[in-house]
Amino acid sequence: DDGNDDETSVIYKTRAKTARPPLYKVLILNDDYTPMEFVVHVLERFFGLSHAQAFELMLTVHKKGVAVVGVFSHEVAETKVAQVMDFARRHQHPLQCTMEKE
Ligand code: TYC
């Protein structure tokens, strides 16, 4: 018998939960005018995909209308969206890129 029948010496550790920052999905939307090769280039350039991965994802968007191209912190997602939208605008393509909370 350790004489601890009232649990006075038992320490229940609490653990402050570490909040993870929310993540954001970056999505690319299909349209009728942006050339397929341009979308492939965007996916390679701004999302680090290989040519084969980029081509496959572009085709998914072309067929399904939308796809998630990556999941990032709020700041990184905002930067990616701005980079894609600016690049598309400069090339006069209507390509749309948006973000949404996961
Ligand atoms: N639908 C476009 C075409 O036929 C290609 C395309 C794919 C456009 C994906 C946007 O996010 C997109 N030229």
Backbone and ligand atoms as CSV (ligand in chain L), in Angstrom:
chain,resi,resn,atom,element,x,y,z
A,1,ASP,N,N,0.868,-1.209,0.000
A,1,ASP,CA,C,0.000,0.000,0.000
A,1,ASP,C,C,0.888,1.237,0.000
A,2,ASP,N,N,0.636,2.138,-0.954
A,2,ASP,CA,C,1.450,3.363,-1.017
A,2,ASP,C,C,0.786,4.525,-0.275
A,3,GLY,N,N,-0.348,4.263,0.366
A,3,GLY,CA,C,-1.004,5.308,1.140
A,3,GLY,C,C,-1.575,6.429,0.300
A,4,ASN,N,N,-1.822,6.112,-0.968
A,4,ASN,CA,C,-2.277,7.164,-1.895
A,4,ASN,C,C,-3.726,6.956,-2.296
A,5,ASP,N,N,-4.566,6.544,-1.325
A,5,ASP,CA,C,-5.944,6.223,-1.701
A,5,ASP,C,C,-6.811,7.448,-1.944
A,6,ASP,N,N,-6.314,8.652,-1.668
A,6,ASP,CA,C,-7.114,9.845,-1.990
A,6,ASP,C,C,-6.550,10.619,-3.175
A,7,GLU,N,N,-5.533,10.055,-3.849
A,7,GLU,CA,C,-4.968,10.641,-5.064
A,7,GLU,C,C,-4.343,12.019,-4.867
A,8,THR,N,N,-4.061,12.379,-3.601
A,8,THR,CA,C,-3.523,13.734,-3.376
A,8,THR,C,C,-2.157,13.920,-4.004
A,9,SER,N,N,-1.432,12.864,-4.280
A,9,SER,CA,C,-0.099,13.049,-4.861
A,9,SER,C,C,-0.057,12.764,-6.362
A,10,VAL,N,N,-1.242,12.518,-6.935
A,10,VAL,CA,C,-1.262,12.236,-8.375
A,10,VAL,C,C,-1.308,13.549,-9.145
A,11,ILE,N,N,-0.392,13.695,-10.049
A,11,ILE,CA,C,-0.363,14.929,-10.850
A,11,ILE,C,C,-0.976,14.641,-12.217
A,12,TYR,N,N,-2.096,15.297,-12.509
A,12,TYR,CA,C,-2.700,15.185,-13.838
A,12,TYR,C,C,-2.194,16.326,-14.687
A,13,LYS,N,N,-1.333,15.977,-15.599
A,13,LYS,CA,C,-0.776,17.036,-16.445
A,13,LYS,C,C,-1.819,17.525,-17.442
A,14,THR,N,N,-1.932,18.789,-17.549
A,14,THR,CA,C,-2.757,19.345,-18.614
A,14,THR,C,C,-1.820,19.744,-19.738
A,15,ARG,N,N,-2.380,19.846,-20.922
A,15,ARG,CA,C,-1.562,20.169,-22.086
A,15,ARG,C,C,-2.288,21.248,-22.867
A,16,ALA,N,N,-1.678,22.381,-22.914
A,16,ALA,CA,C,-2.275,23.460,-23.707
A,16,ALA,C,C,-2.283,23.022,-25.160
A,17,LYS,N,N,-3.435,23.009,-25.754
A,17,LYS,CA,C,-3.505,22.581,-27.155
A,17,LYS,C,C,-2.864,23.625,-28.046
A,18,THR,N,N,-1.975,23.179,-28.891
A,18,THR,CA,C,-1.308,24.081,-29.821
A,18,THR,C,C,-2.182,24.226,-31.057
A,19,ALA,N,N,-2.708,25.407,-31.236
A,19,ALA,CA,C,-3.596,25.630,-32.384
A,19,ALA,C,C,-2.788,25.653,-33.675
A,20,ARG,N,N,-3.161,24.830,-34.621
A,20,ARG,CA,C,-2.520,24.872,-35.941
A,20,ARG,C,C,-3.174,25.979,-36.751
A,21,PRO,N,N,-2.393,26.711,-37.501
A,21,PRO,CA,C,-3.009,27.753,-38.320
A,21,PRO,C,C,-3.882,27.106,-39.396
A,22,PRO,N,N,-4.994,27.765,-39.745
A,22,PRO,CA,C,-5.863,27.183,-40.770
A,22,PRO,C,C,-5.146,27.086,-42.116
A,23,LEU,N,N,-5.531,26.091,-42.884
A,23,LEU,CA,C,-4.938,25.907,-44.216
A,23,LEU,C,C,-5.965,26.278,-45.277
A,24,TYR,N,N,-5.454,26.667,-46.424
A,24,TYR,CA,C,-6.301,27.143,-47.527
A,24,TYR,C,C,-5.995,26.365,-48.798
A,25,LYS,N,N,-7.048,25.921,-49.449
A,25,LYS,CA,C,-6.912,25.251,-50.739
A,25,LYS,C,C,-6.818,26.327,-51.821
A,26,VAL,N,N,-5.902,26.147,-52.744
A,26,VAL,CA,C,-5.847,27.019,-53.923
A,26,VAL,C,C,-6.444,26.229,-55.081
A,27,LEU,N,N,-7.440,26.850,-55.741
A,27,LEU,CA,C,-8.162,26.180,-56.821
A,27,LEU,C,C,-7.949,26.888,-58.148
A,28,ILE,N,N,-7.898,26.094,-59.207
A,28,ILE,CA,C,-7.849,26.634,-60.569
A,28,ILE,C,C,-9.182,26.279,-61.234
A,29,LEU,N,N,-9.756,27.250,-61.936
A,29,LEU,CA,C,-11.059,27.041,-62.582
A,29,LEU,C,C,-10.906,26.910,-64.099
A,30,ASN,N,N,-11.749,26.084,-64.660
A,30,ASN,CA,C,-11.769,25.940,-66.114
A,30,ASN,C,C,-12.419,27.165,-66.776
A,31,ASP,N,N,-12.056,27.409,-68.005
A,31,ASP,CA,C,-12.758,28.377,-68.854
A,31,ASP,C,C,-12.578,27.902,-70.285
A,32,ASP,N,N,-13.244,28.589,-71.218
A,32,ASP,CA,C,-13.239,28.116,-72.618
A,32,ASP,C,C,-12.080,28.674,-73.447
A,33,TYR,N,N,-11.310,29.596,-72.914
A,33,TYR,CA,C,-10.368,30.355,-73.747
A,33,TYR,C,C,-8.887,30.203,-73.406
A,34,THR,N,N,-8.568,30.008,-72.141
A,34,THR,CA,C,-7.139,29.901,-71.777
A,34,THR,C,C,-6.536,28.661,-72.437
A,35,PRO,N,N,-5.428,28.818,-73.159
A,35,PRO,CA,C,-4.812,27.645,-73.811
A,35,PRO,C,C,-4.338,26.609,-72.785
A,36,MET,N,N,-4.507,25.364,-73.140
A,36,MET,CA,C,-4.079,24.273,-72.251
A,36,MET,C,C,-2.611,24.406,-71.860
A,37,GLU,N,N,-1.762,24.742,-72.818
A,37,GLU,CA,C,-0.323,24.839,-72.531
A,37,GLU,C,C,-0.008,25.955,-71.537
A,38,PHE,N,N,-0.825,27.018,-71.580
A,38,PHE,CA,C,-0.623,28.110,-70.624
A,38,PHE,C,C,-0.906,27.631,-69.210
A,39,VAL,N,N,-1.982,26.880,-69.036
A,39,VAL,CA,C,-2.344,26.357,-67.708
A,39,VAL,C,C,-1.254,25.400,-67.213
A,40,VAL,N,N,-0.762,24.556,-68.110
A,40,VAL,CA,C,0.320,23.630,-67.745
A,40,VAL,C,C,1.539,24.425,-67.266
A,41,HIS,N,N,1.857,25.486,-67.987
A,41,HIS,CA,C,2.998,26.328,-67.618
A,41,HIS,C,C,2.802,26.969,-66.242
A,42,VAL,N,N,1.600,27.464,-65.974
A,42,VAL,CA,C,1.277,28.078,-64.680
A,42,VAL,C,C,1.471,27.068,-63.547
A,43,LEU,N,N,0.997,25.858,-63.767
A,43,LEU,CA,C,1.090,24.830,-62.714
A,43,LEU,C,C,2.542,24.433,-62.450
A,44,GLU,N,N,3.340,24.409,-63.498
A,44,GLU,CA,C,4.774,24.117,-63.331
A,44,GLU,C,C,5.479,25.266,-62.615
A,45,ARG,N,N,5.203,26.475,-63.084
A,45,ARG,CA,C,5.925,27.660,-62.626
A,45,ARG,C,C,5.593,28.053,-61.191
A,46,PHE,N,N,4.292,28.042,-60.842
A,46,PHE,CA,C,3.903,28.565,-59.524
A,46,PHE,C,C,3.616,27.486,-58.488
A,47,PHE,N,N,3.465,26.248,-58.938
A,47,PHE,CA,C,3.135,25.198,-57.968
A,47,PHE,C,C,4.149,24.060,-57.966
A,48,GLY,N,N,5.224,24.235,-58.722
A,48,GLY,CA,C,6.330,23.281,-58.675
A,48,GLY,C,C,5.996,21.885,-59.166
A,49,LEU,N,N,4.992,21.784,-60.012
A,49,LEU,CA,C,4.636,20.459,-60.533
A,49,LEU,C,C,5.536,20.101,-61.722
A,50,SER,N,N,5.763,18.803,-61.894
A,50,SER,CA,C,6.468,18.333,-63.094
A,50,SER,C,C,5.554,18.574,-64.294
A,51,HIS,N,N,6.121,18.485,-65.492
A,51,HIS,CA,C,5.304,18.693,-66.686
A,51,HIS,C,C,4.173,17.671,-66.746
A,52,ALA,N,N,4.481,16.423,-66.413
A,52,ALA,CA,C,3.468,15.354,-66.464
A,52,ALA,C,C,2.359,15.579,-65.441
A,53,GLN,N,N,2.735,15.962,-64.213
A,53,GLN,CA,C,1.741,16.253,-63.159
A,53,GLN,C,C,0.890,17.440,-63.563
A,54,ALA,N,N,1.538,18.474,-64.119
A,54,ALA,CA,C,0.834,19.689,-64.512
A,54,ALA,C,C,-0.157,19.390,-65.639
A,55,PHE,N,N,0.256,18.581,-66.588
A,55,PHE,CA,C,-0.621,18.240,-67.714
A,55,PHE,C,C,-1.849,17.465,-67.220
A,56,GLU,N,N,-1.615,16.512,-66.332
A,56,GLU,CA,C,-2.699,15.689,-65.779
A,56,GLU,C,C,-3.703,16.550,-64.998
A,57,LEU,N,N,-3.176,17.458,-64.167
A,57,LEU,CA,C,-4.052,18.322,-63.361
A,57,LEU,C,C,-4.829,19.292,-64.258
A,58,MET,N,N,-4.166,19.836,-65.277
A,58,MET,CA,C,-4.841,20.726,-66.236
A,58,MET,C,C,-6.026,19.996,-66.882
A,59,LEU,N,N,-5.794,18.721,-67.271
A,59,LEU,CA,C,-6.872,17.943,-67.899
A,59,LEU,C,C,-8.023,17.695,-66.934
A,60,THR,N,N,-7.690,17.485,-65.647
A,60,THR,CA,C,-8.727,17.308,-64.616
A,60,THR,C,C,-9.600,18.559,-64.542
A,61,VAL,N,N,-8.957,19.746,-64.534
A,61,VAL,CA,C,-9.716,21.001,-64.479
A,61,VAL,C,C,-10.553,21.160,-65.751
A,62,HIS,N,N,-9.945,20.859,-66.880
A,62,HIS,CA,C,-10.634,20.979,-68.173
A,62,HIS,C,C,-11.904,20.119,-68.194
A,63,LYS,N,N,-11.833,18.927,-67.623
A,63,LYS,CA,C,-12.970,17.985,-67.646
A,63,LYS,C,C,-13.969,18.231,-66.523
A,64,LYS,N,N,-13.464,18.549,-65.324
A,64,LYS,CA,C,-14.345,18.632,-64.143
A,64,LYS,C,C,-14.736,20.061,-63.778
A,65,GLY,N,N,-13.996,21.043,-64.314
A,65,GLY,CA,C,-14.354,22.436,-64.055
A,65,GLY,C,C,-13.503,23.124,-63.021
A,66,VAL,N,N,-12.949,22.365,-62.092
A,66,VAL,CA,C,-12.151,22.949,-61.002
A,66,VAL,C,C,-11.306,21.849,-60.368
A,67,ALA,N,N,-10.167,22.239,-59.808
A,67,ALA,CA,C,-9.353,21.289,-59.032
A,67,ALA,C,C,-8.507,22.048,-58.017
A,68,VAL,N,N,-8.197,21.372,-56.936
A,68,VAL,CA,C,-7.278,21.909,-55.930
A,68,VAL,C,C,-5.858,21.692,-56.449
A,69,VAL,N,N,-5.094,22.770,-56.476
A,69,VAL,CA,C,-3.712,22.638,-56.953
A,69,VAL,C,C,-2.703,22.617,-55.815
A,70,GLY,N,N,-3.166,22.980,-54.618
A,70,GLY,CA,C,-2.267,22.918,-53.469
A,70,GLY,C,C,-2.959,23.415,-52.221
A,71,VAL,N,N,-2.373,23.128,-51.059
A,71,VAL,CA,C,-2.903,23.559,-49.762
A,71,VAL,C,C,-1.778,24.277,-49.025
A,72,PHE,N,N,-2.069,25.512,-48.572
A,72,PHE,CA,C,-1.020,26.377,-48.046
A,72,PHE,C,C,-1.540,27.193,-46.860
A,73,SER,N,N,-0.611,27.853,-46.173
A,73,SER,CA,C,-0.991,28.860,-45.171
A,73,SER,C,C,-1.738,29.992,-45.893
A,74,HIS,N,N,-2.433,30.818,-45.125
A,74,HIS,CA,C,-3.188,31.931,-45.717
A,74,HIS,C,C,-2.277,32.834,-46.542
A,75,GLU,N,N,-1.124,33.170,-45.999
A,75,GLU,CA,C,-0.215,34.103,-46.681
A,75,GLU,C,C,0.322,33.518,-47.989
A,76,VAL,N,N,0.731,32.265,-47.939
A,76,VAL,CA,C,1.284,31.633,-49.153
A,76,VAL,C,C,0.182,31.463,-50.200
A,77,ALA,N,N,-1.027,31.051,-49.755
A,77,ALA,CA,C,-2.148,30.866,-50.692
A,77,ALA,C,C,-2.474,32.196,-51.384
A,78,GLU,N,N,-2.510,33.272,-50.589
A,78,GLU,CA,C,-2.803,34.602,-51.166
A,78,GLU,C,C,-1.761,34.999,-52.209
A,79,THR,N,N,-0.516,34.715,-51.901
A,79,THR,CA,C,0.569,35.032,-52.838
A,79,THR,C,C,0.427,34.237,-54.131
A,80,LYS,N,N,0.134,32.942,-54.019
A,80,LYS,CA,C,-0.025,32.085,-55.217
A,80,LYS,C,C,-1.176,32.597,-56.084
A,81,VAL,N,N,-2.306,32.908,-55.447
A,81,VAL,CA,C,-3.473,33.398,-56.197
A,81,VAL,C,C,-3.117,34.694,-56.920
A,82,ALA,N,N,-2.467,35.600,-56.209
A,82,ALA,CA,C,-2.094,36.892,-56.815
A,82,ALA,C,C,-1.125,36.683,-57.976
A,83,GLN,N,N,-0.149,35.797,-57.810
A,83,GLN,CA,C,0.833,35.536,-58.873
A,83,GLN,C,C,0.150,34.972,-60.124
A,84,VAL,N,N,-0.749,34.006,-59.918
A,84,VAL,CA,C,-1.430,33.373,-61.060
A,84,VAL,C,C,-2.341,34.387,-61.754
A,85,MET,N,N,-3.130,35.137,-60.952
A,85,MET,CA,C,-4.065,36.106,-61.540
A,85,MET,C,C,-3.312,37.190,-62.308
A,86,ASP,N,N,-2.195,37.637,-61.774
A,86,ASP,CA,C,-1.402,38.676,-62.441
A,86,ASP,C,C,-0.785,38.138,-63.727
A,87,PHE,N,N,-0.244,36.927,-63.663
A,87,PHE,CA,C,0.385,36.312,-64.842
A,87,PHE,C,C,-0.649,36.099,-65.949
A,88,ALA,N,N,-1.840,35.623,-65.574
A,88,ALA,CA,C,-2.910,35.395,-66.556
A,88,ALA,C,C,-3.367,36.723,-67.171
A,89,ARG,N,N,-3.538,37.726,-66.321
A,89,ARG,CA,C,-3.974,39.048,-66.808
A,89,ARG,C,C,-2.947,39.631,-67.784
A,90,ARG,N,N,-1.659,39.519,-67.417
A,90,ARG,CA,C,-0.599,40.049,-68.293
A,90,ARG,C,C,-0.586,39.368,-69.653
A,91,HIS,N,N,-1.005,38.101,-69.682
A,91,HIS,CA,C,-1.061,37.375,-70.966
A,91,HIS,C,C,-2.462,37.418,-71.584
A,92,GLN,N,N,-3.352,38.180,-70.961
A,92,GLN,CA,C,-4.717,38.387,-71.471
A,92,GLN,C,C,-5.494,37.083,-71.597
A,93,HIS,N,N,-5.309,36.222,-70.614
A,93,HIS,CA,C,-6.114,35.000,-70.529
A,93,HIS,C,C,-7.066,35.126,-69.339
A,94,PRO,N,N,-8.275,34.573,-69.474
A,94,PRO,CA,C,-9.270,34.733,-68.409
A,94,PRO,C,C,-9.146,33.723,-67.264
A,95,LEU,N,N,-8.029,33.010,-67.213
A,95,LEU,CA,C,-7.819,31.996,-66.171
A,95,LEU,C,C,-8.106,32.548,-64.776
A,96,GLN,N,N,-8.880,31.784,-63.998
A,96,GLN,CA,C,-9.236,32.191,-62.639
A,96,GLN,C,C,-8.616,31.245,-61.615
A,97,CYS,N,N,-8.101,31.852,-60.547
A,97,CYS,CA,C,-7.487,31.106,-59.447
A,97,CYS,C,C,-8.046,31.694,-58.155
A,98,THR,N,N,-8.535,30.832,-57.267
A,98,THR,CA,C,-9.120,31.313,-56.006
A,98,THR,C,C,-8.614,30.461,-54.848
A,99,MET,N,N,-8.953,30.897,-53.641
A,99,MET,CA,C,-8.587,30.118,-52.456
A,99,MET,C,C,-9.804,29.954,-51.559
A,100,GLU,N,N,-9.820,28.862,-50.807
A,100,GLU,CA,C,-10.878,28.695,-49.801
A,100,GLU,C,C,-10.324,27.942,-48.611
A,101,LYS,N,N,-10.871,28.271,-47.442
A,101,LYS,CA,C,-10.437,27.639,-46.206
A,101,LYS,C,C,-10.731,26.146,-46.286
A,102,GLU,N,N,-9.763,25.347,-45.834
A,102,GLU,CA,C,-9.906,23.882,-45.926
A,102,GLU,C,C,-11.003,23.371,-44.995
L,1,TYC,N1,N,-10.713,24.624,-71.291
L,1,TYC,C1,C,-9.494,25.216,-71.812
L,1,TYC,C2,C,-9.395,24.906,-73.312
L,1,TYC,O1,O,-10.086,24.050,-73.806
L,1,TYC,C3,C,-8.248,24.670,-71.092
L,1,TYC,C4,C,-8.213,25.024,-69.661
L,1,TYC,C5,C,-7.861,24.060,-68.715
L,1,TYC,C6,C,-8.495,26.327,-69.214
L,1,TYC,C7,C,-7.800,24.354,-67.371
L,1,TYC,C8,C,-8.434,26.637,-67.868
L,1,TYC,O2,O,-8.000,25.970,-65.631
L,1,TYC,C9,C,-8.085,25.657,-66.962
L,1,TYC,N2,N,-8.487,25.609,-73.994
